[in-house]
Amino acid sequence: MKTTLMIAIIVLCTAASDILIARGARHVKRLSVFKLSEIAVIARRILSNVSLLSGVLMAAVSFFAFLIVLSWADLSLVLPATSVNYAIATLGSRVILKERINRLRWTGTFFVCAGVALISLP
């Protein structure tokens, strides 16, 4: 039960991290020229961007949860189970980021979920 809960935390935090970082990155100016002054401006924007900072926090939570669950369970179980985050991140990018997802990507997402289901069978 605790392994399942930790895997759920990993999956949700990883997907949330991906979505938050993508949303935050859209508000940061592109780095086109490597000038120290421009890098400083972008660094300030990054450090004041709530979405980016929240995404980094979610990534850290996911990472430490991953370390914890690996002390309880085999990598061959944990890694495939956490790959469900790809499906959740795809769905989140559609709903939250309003991205258009074509059929090929939805098909790929379906196959990831099907693969996870097959690997998770006893």
Residue pairs with C-beta under 8 A, 6 or more apart in sequence:
2 72
3 69
3 72
3 73
3 77
3 78
6 65
6 68
6 69
6 72
7 69
7 78
7 81
7 82
9 61
9 62
9 65
10 62
10 65
10 66
10 69
10 78
10 82
10 85
11 81
11 82
11 84
11 85
11 88
12 85
12 88
13 58
13 59
13 61
13 62
13 65
14 58
14 59
14 62
14 82
14 85
14 89
15 85
15 88
15 89
15 92
16 55
16 58
16 92
17 55
17 56
17 58
17 59
17 62
18 55
18 85
18 89
18 92
18 93
19 55
19 89
19 92
19 93
19 96
19 97
20 51
20 52
20 54
20 55
20 58
21 51
21 52
21 55
21 56
21 59
22 55
22 93
22 97
23 51
23 55
23 96
23 97
24 46
24 49
24 50
24 51
24 52
24 53
24 54
24 55
25 52
27 45
27 49
27 51
28 42
28 45
28 46
28 49
28 52
29 41
29 42
29 45
31 38
31 39
31 42
32 38
46 52
47 53
66 78
66 82
69 78
70 78
77 120
80 115
80 116
80 119
80 120
81 116
81 119
81 120
83 112
83 115
83 116
84 112
84 113
84 116
86 109
86 112
87 109
87 112
87 113
90 101
90 105
90 106
90 109
93 99
93 101
94 100
94 101
